[in-house]
């Protein structure tokens, strides 16, 4: 599964980091980072992150 984040929509609320800490994180300078290609074991976390994103900036493919 591919995780996509529309950085034009993202407002860095961090809800994705809370919902899916194995997929999303902030680096030292506050930039959002994420695992672009995940296996089935992380699907639920990624789906939860997409659901809680206030800006609906996260989409999942595959």
C-alpha positions as CSV (number, residue, x, y, z in Angstrom):
1,X,0.0,0.0,0.0
2,X,1.2,3.5,-0.8
3,X,0.7,6.4,1.6
4,X,0.3,9.8,0.0
5,X,0.2,13.2,1.7
6,X,-0.9,16.3,-0.1
7,X,1.5,18.8,1.4
8,X,-0.5,21.7,-0.1
9,X,-3.3,20.7,2.2
10,X,-1.3,19.5,5.3
11,X,-1.4,22.0,8.2
12,X,0.9,20.0,10.5
13,X,-1.8,19.3,13.1
14,X,0.0,16.0,13.9
15,X,-3.1,13.9,14.3
16,X,-1.5,11.4,11.8
17,X,1.5,11.1,14.1
18,X,-0.7,10.3,17.0
19,X,-2.9,7.8,15.1
20,X,0.0,6.1,13.2
21,X,3.3,6.6,14.9
22,X,4.9,3.7,12.9
23,X,4.0,5.5,9.7
24,X,4.2,9.3,10.4
25,X,6.6,11.4,12.4
26,X,8.1,14.9,12.6
27,X,11.8,15.3,12.2
28,X,13.9,17.7,14.3
29,X,13.0,20.7,12.2
30,X,9.3,20.0,12.3
31,X,8.9,18.6,8.8
32,X,6.4,15.8,8.5
33,X,7.9,12.5,7.4
34,X,6.1,9.2,6.5
35,X,6.7,5.8,5.2
36,X,5.5,5.9,1.6
37,X,5.2,2.1,1.1
38,X,3.7,0.1,3.9
39,X,2.8,-3.6,4.3
40,X,-0.6,-4.9,5.5
41,X,0.6,-4.8,9.1
42,X,0.5,-1.0,9.1
43,X,-2.7,-0.7,7.0
44,X,-5.0,-0.1,10.0
45,X,-2.7,2.7,11.4
46,X,-2.6,4.4,8.0
47,X,-6.3,4.2,7.6
48,X,-6.8,5.7,11.1
49,X,-4.4,8.5,10.2
50,X,-6.3,9.3,7.0
51,X,-9.6,9.3,8.9
52,X,-8.4,11.7,11.6
53,X,-6.6,14.2,9.3
54,X,-8.6,17.5,9.7
55,X,-7.5,18.6,6.2
56,X,-8.1,15.2,4.6
57,X,-4.5,15.4,3.2
58,X,-3.8,11.7,3.4
59,X,-4.8,9.2,0.8
60,X,-4.0,5.5,0.5
61,X,-3.5,3.6,-2.7
62,X,-3.5,-0.1,-3.2
